[in-house]
Amino acid sequence: MSRTEVTAVASALASAVLIAALPGPAAAQPIAEPLMYPGSNCVSVTSLIPTFNASTDAGRLSKLHGRITNNTAFRMLVQCPMYDRGNTFAGRIWVIDNNEVPGQDIVCCSKTRNPLGGDIANQCKVTAGSSDTPMQLDFDGPSATLTFTYRFFDCVLPPGTAIINYRGLAK
């Protein structure tokens, strides 16, 4: 074997040893804290088109930031998806319910569904009254046990109301 061939073989062996000694990719770890999602992550399930903005201050409105607002004259159903990695659930939605029409409060439901069938589960909460300051709806369910189950919030937004952001954690 020539000196060049020996050098090439030695170089290949050294590379193989180096590659074998490198650590592999880290295993994915479950998410251990509630993830925060912007309200603009929600989508209208009806034919109504929501407005996306960041502030109720007219001088600071921006279509590029996080809030979903129902600026139509009708009630709007929106769906807000979230990451799910577990059975038990805790979540919260921050909303602005400044609709002053009696009985027209925001209704949000924490839901689980499974594309393979099985039980469907809901837990619903309703705002009380109207306010220009954020209100929060807290959820502690529903629980889910089946593989492939996914979670989301469904909310009915009366005219002039908004979802600022939402979060959830399934363990």
Secondary structure, DSSP 8 states (H G I E B T S, - for coil): --HHHHHHHHHHHHHHHHHHHS----------S-EEEEGGG-EESSS---EEES-SSGGG--TTSSEEE--SSS-EEEEEEE---SSSEEEEEEEE----STT---EEEEEEE-TT----EEEEEE--S--SS-EEEEE------STT-EEEEEEEE-TT-EEEEEEEEE-
